[in-house]
């Protein structure tokens, strides 16, 4: 056990035989994977955690997506989705579950207290937002434009 995490891809060749190849990907620095789940669209969610006496505990979610390559086995592109660390609620996150309801995808993260008074058992629920909806939900950094109400006008001097 050398600490590496391997990903493999399987496909059928033109001859109909099953083929397997190792796919390289980089793990987040200082984080160790604890769980992963496939998404309905073929992506993979990777839950990782970190503990440091100075920085405390942290967890992160990354999206892994396969990218084909004509010159090799392809690779897994890792896109960070979120990181949980103080002052947010977080503990020794080690379990991930996915539930699809209609067009919505819910994620459940769980930690357990390991029978330690220094840790907590948490079950947290999140919604994985499609990129378009996530952009709409993000607060804008620009102030809202003034818009006239019914029967009002706004002049440049207002």
C-alpha angles and dihedrals in degrees: 000000000000098000096252121135114215129202122198132196124208127197140150116256124220088268090059094247120134112250129195130192135175114247118209121225137159123241121218110272114260092005126109121208115244104171142358135191134188118241122221090251093057098261122124126227113215121199115201134175139200135194126194125168089223100042100028124216126336136174132195139190121215130185114225116200127181116240116193121224126198090211101048148357093302124238144250112252110213117212117184111230103178145337125213116205138137130335085033120078107270139140138161094327109196110148133064129186130178128209123185117203113179106306094340125094119203125197125204121199121191137189129182129212095232086221088291123132088214093063135059136214107235134177112192128184125207136170119232103223122209110243093253094051092043091055090051091049095050113098114247120241090213120083113250116265115251110249124190118244122226110308093005133112129198119217123199089250094060 
